[in-house]
Amino acid sequence: MSGLAEWPFTPEMHDLRHRRERYKASRLSLTALGRAIPAQADDFSLHNPIHRWWGGTELTNDRLWRWGPVLIAL
């Protein structure tokens, strides 16, 4: 996403009317990457690699779980 006029969003923004109004008036749009991902022309995991431990399990990009196409047998 791009086009956010006022950031980062913070709790103090509720108290500063000019910041809150600029934030709400932002005109958001998708970046080139944001359009390419749902079109399956790019893969977000290539731009945001994962390597961390979670509950004793090592998470990496090597074995990412993915949704696949829905196959319906008629």
LINWO-V394168 format. One record per pair of residues at least 24 apart in sequence whose C-alpha atoms are under 7 Angstrom apart, sorted by the first residue. I is the first residue (numbers start at 1). J is the second residue. Records with the same first field share a line. If there is no record, write none. Layout:
I = J  J
//
This chain:
1 = 28  29  30  31  34
2 = 28  29  30  31
3 = 27  28  29
4 = 28
//
